[in-house]
Amino acid sequence: MNCLIVLSVVLVVAAKACAEEALLPSPKLTPGKVAKRDKDRGGVTLKMEHRVFARYHLPWSRRAEFKIDHLIPLELGGADTINNLWPQNIGTRPYSVERKELLTEALLARVRAGQMTLTQAQEEIRRDWIDAFIDYLGMVYLK
């Protein structure tokens, strides 16, 4: 019986650590989605936020530690759908919520300047937003 309790505690702690340490969303849970119809731009509801937390095995009591983020940002045509949302830990450094927003602005500027297509920008951020940040804005170091 004690082994089961210890195993349960270890699994809960490991799941919590994985969710907190993940700088990128799970490609299975959040593959990214581009808005194709008006229905894809209906806003993020509280019910959707609860579903995102459940999918990532995070207790709702930890909501204040996370931003429900669009993998493909709305500014780049991202959809308000579950498969484009993930819980991004707001305390993660150095690739934080603010860094992802900075990348979005940089990619949008490149699209406007004709240096890349919107589809290319969406794919860059969907594939691995941290790699895209490094490619377009440089490496960030902890200070």
Disulfide bonds with the S-S distance in Angstrom:
none
